[in-house]
């Protein structure tokens, strides 16, 4: 019996579309989702979504982090809705009207509101004028976004339990900043292991370099998928 796909979104941050397609094909048997970020999408446009989806039954997470006036975000969301991404990100910091505009423009796509980037620490937040510790800023933005219709939230693993208590069980919580024990943090500040993120209540783990920089991305994805299933993820 084939094991169910693990709730992992592999960040396909390749420079070339051929590499992106190869990585996606390698990891697709083991994970639920592949994530296309802003850099890759801007380089290749809609073609890259088709390339990473291929013939695989895998969801595409379009991580564009839209942030503009509501009318512009609505137009952008509408323009990519035809690609049928399972998830599209916007910045919660754009405000309730902006989040609502995205939700209404792409009704068949799960709009995920990014709360506070996992690359930011307390000093960074203070510099940009977000008052209070990161967990308070995340909580405020999460409540705002869900009130505006977002069905998913992006937050660090360290805030998952807090956000879950605020928004309830029906909102999908997506956690970047997930690293296997001992892995390099890279440019992430607020991190946790896959097991810790699942225990805190995360629904979808974003993992990139620990998989795509491995000698065998498919084997790395399979290993992490098994660890997530053992941790008790809802698959």
C-alpha positions as CSV (number, residue, x, y, z in Angstrom):
1,X,0.0,0.0,0.0
2,X,1.4,3.4,-1.0
3,X,1.9,5.8,1.9
4,X,-0.2,9.0,1.8
5,X,1.6,12.2,0.7
6,X,3.0,14.1,3.6
7,X,1.8,17.7,4.3
8,X,5.0,19.2,3.1
9,X,5.4,22.0,0.5
10,X,8.8,21.7,-1.1
11,X,10.1,25.1,-2.0
12,X,11.3,24.7,-5.6
13,X,13.8,27.6,-5.6
14,X,15.7,26.6,-8.7
15,X,17.4,29.0,-11.1
16,X,16.4,27.1,-14.2
17,X,13.0,25.8,-15.2
18,X,14.4,22.4,-16.2
19,X,15.9,22.0,-12.7
20,X,12.6,23.1,-11.1
21,X,10.7,20.4,-13.1
22,X,13.2,17.7,-12.2
23,X,13.1,18.5,-8.5
24,X,9.3,18.6,-8.5
25,X,9.0,15.3,-10.3
26,X,11.5,13.7,-7.7
27,X,9.6,14.9,-4.7
28,X,6.0,14.6,-5.9
29,X,5.5,11.0,-4.9
30,X,6.2,11.8,-1.3
31,X,4.7,15.3,-0.6
32,X,1.4,17.0,-1.1
33,X,2.6,20.3,-2.5
34,X,5.4,22.0,-4.4
35,X,5.9,25.8,-3.9
36,X,6.8,28.3,-6.6
37,X,8.3,31.5,-5.2
38,X,8.4,35.0,-6.6
39,X,11.9,34.8,-8.2
40,X,11.1,31.7,-10.3
41,X,7.6,32.9,-11.3
42,X,9.0,36.3,-12.4
43,X,11.6,34.6,-14.5
44,X,9.4,32.1,-16.3
45,X,5.8,33.2,-15.7
46,X,2.9,30.8,-15.9
47,X,5.0,28.3,-17.8
48,X,6.8,27.3,-14.6
49,X,3.5,26.3,-12.9
50,X,2.9,23.8,-15.7
51,X,6.5,22.6,-15.5
52,X,6.4,21.8,-11.8
53,X,3.0,20.3,-11.9
54,X,3.7,18.1,-14.9
55,X,1.8,14.9,-14.8
56,X,2.1,14.7,-11.0
57,X,-0.9,14.8,-8.8
58,X,0.6,17.4,-6.6
59,X,-0.7,20.8,-5.4
60,X,1.0,24.0,-6.5
61,X,1.6,26.7,-3.9
62,X,2.1,30.0,-5.7
63,X,4.0,32.0,-3.1
64,X,3.9,35.5,-4.6
65,X,3.2,37.4,-1.4
66,X,1.0,40.0,-3.1
67,X,1.0,43.4,-1.3
68,X,-0.5,46.5,-3.0
69,X,-3.7,48.4,-3.0
70,X,-6.8,46.2,-3.1
71,X,-7.7,46.8,-6.7
72,X,-4.2,45.8,-7.9
73,X,-4.1,42.7,-5.7
74,X,-7.5,41.7,-6.9
75,X,-6.3,42.0,-10.5
76,X,-3.1,40.1,-9.8
77,X,-5.0,37.3,-8.0
78,X,-7.5,37.1,-10.8
79,X,-4.7,36.9,-13.4
80,X,-3.2,33.8,-11.7
81,X,-6.4,32.1,-10.7
82,X,-6.6,30.4,-14.1
83,X,-3.4,28.5,-13.3
84,X,-5.4,26.7,-10.6
85,X,-2.9,27.0,-7.7
86,X,-4.0,25.3,-4.6
87,X,-2.6,28.2,-2.5
88,X,-1.8,31.8,-3.2
89,X,-0.1,34.1,-0.7
90,X,-0.8,37.7,0.1
91,X,0.7,39.9,2.9
92,X,-1.7,40.3,5.8
93,X,0.1,43.6,6.4
94,X,-1.7,45.0,3.4
95,X,-4.9,45.3,5.5
96,X,-8.3,43.7,5.6
97,X,-9.6,45.2,2.4
98,X,-6.6,44.0,0.4
99,X,-6.9,40.4,1.8
100,X,-10.7,40.5,1.1
101,X,-10.0,41.6,-2.5
102,X,-7.8,38.6,-3.2
103,X,-10.3,36.2,-1.6
104,X,-13.1,37.5,-3.8
105,X,-11.0,37.6,-7.0
106,X,-9.8,34.0,-6.7
107,X,-12.7,32.1,-5.0
108,X,-11.4,28.7,-6.0
109,X,-7.9,29.3,-4.6
110,X,-7.0,29.1,-0.9
111,X,-5.7,32.6,0.0
112,X,-3.0,32.3,2.6
113,X,-2.1,35.5,4.5
114,X,1.5,35.9,5.5
115,X,1.8,37.3,9.0
116,X,5.4,38.0,9.9
117,X,8.2,36.7,7.7
118,X,10.3,34.0,9.4
119,X,13.5,35.9,8.4
120,X,12.5,38.7,10.8
121,X,13.6,38.8,14.4
122,X,12.5,41.2,17.2
123,X,14.9,43.9,16.2
124,X,13.7,43.8,12.6
125,X,10.1,44.2,13.7
126,X,11.0,47.2,15.8
127,X,12.7,48.9,12.9
128,X,9.7,48.6,10.7
129,X,7.3,49.8,13.4
130,X,5.5,46.6,14.3
131,X,5.0,47.0,18.1
132,X,5.4,44.2,20.6
133,X,7.1,40.9,20.3
134,X,6.7,38.8,17.1
135,X,4.0,36.6,18.6
136,X,1.8,39.6,19.3
137,X,2.2,41.0,15.8
138,X,1.5,37.6,14.3
139,X,-1.6,37.1,16.4
140,X,-3.0,40.6,15.4
141,X,-2.4,40.0,11.7
142,X,-3.8,36.5,11.8
143,X,-7.1,37.7,13.3
144,X,-7.3,40.5,10.8
145,X,-6.7,38.2,7.8
146,X,-9.1,35.5,8.9
147,X,-11.8,38.2,9.5
148,X,-11.2,39.3,5.9
149,X,-11.8,35.8,4.5
150,X,-8.4,34.2,4.4
151,X,-8.6,30.4,4.8
152,X,-4.9,29.9,5.5
153,X,-2.2,31.7,7.4
154,X,1.6,31.6,7.1
155,X,3.4,31.9,10.4
156,X,6.6,30.6,11.9
157,X,6.5,27.2,13.8
158,X,7.0,29.2,17.0
159,X,3.7,30.9,16.7
160,X,1.5,28.0,15.5
161,X,0.0,27.1,18.8
162,X,-0.8,30.7,19.6
163,X,-2.4,31.3,16.2
164,X,-4.4,28.0,16.4
165,X,-5.9,29.2,19.7
166,X,-6.9,32.4,18.1
167,X,-8.4,31.2,14.8
168,X,-9.7,27.7,15.6
169,X,-9.3,24.3,13.8
170,X,-10.7,25.2,10.3
171,X,-7.9,27.5,9.2
172,X,-4.9,25.9,7.4
173,X,-1.6,26.9,9.2
174,X,1.4,26.9,6.9
175,X,4.9,27.0,8.5
176,X,8.1,28.0,6.8
177,X,11.3,28.1,8.8
178,X,11.2,24.3,9.2
179,X,14.6,22.6,9.5
180,X,15.6,19.1,10.4
181,X,17.6,18.9,13.6
182,X,21.2,20.1,12.9
183,X,20.4,21.7,9.6
184,X,21.7,25.1,8.6
185,X,19.2,27.9,9.4
186,X,20.1,29.8,6.3
187,X,18.3,33.2,6.3
188,X,15.6,32.0,8.8
189,X,15.4,33.4,12.3
190,X,12.3,31.7,13.9
191,X,12.7,28.0,13.2
192,X,11.7,24.5,14.4
193,X,12.1,20.9,13.4
194,X,9.4,19.2,11.4
195,X,8.4,17.2,14.5
196,X,8.1,20.3,16.6
197,X,6.0,22.1,14.0
198,X,3.6,19.2,13.7
199,X,3.3,18.9,17.5
200,X,2.5,22.6,17.7
201,X,-0.4,22.1,15.2
202,X,1.0,23.1,11.8
203,X,-1.0,21.7,8.8
204,X,1.6,22.3,6.0
205,X,5.4,22.5,6.4
206,X,7.4,24.5,3.9
207,X,10.8,22.9,3.5
208,X,13.3,23.9,0.7
209,X,17.0,23.6,0.9
210,X,17.2,20.5,3.2
211,X,15.5,18.7,0.3
212,X,16.5,20.4,-2.9
213,X,20.2,20.7,-1.9
214,X,20.5,17.1,-0.9
215,X,22.4,14.8,-3.3
216,X,19.1,13.0,-3.9
217,X,16.1,15.3,-3.5
218,X,13.6,12.5,-3.9
219,X,15.2,10.4,-1.1
220,X,15.4,13.5,1.1
221,X,11.7,14.2,0.6
222,X,10.8,10.6,1.3
223,X,12.8,10.6,4.6
224,X,11.3,13.9,5.8
225,X,7.8,12.7,4.7
226,X,8.2,9.6,6.9
227,X,9.4,11.7,9.8
228,X,6.3,13.9,9.5
229,X,4.0,11.0,9.3
230,X,5.6,9.5,12.4
231,X,5.1,12.8,14.2
232,X,1.4,12.4,13.7
233,X,0.5,14.9,10.9
234,X,-3.0,15.0,9.6
235,X,-2.5,13.3,6.2
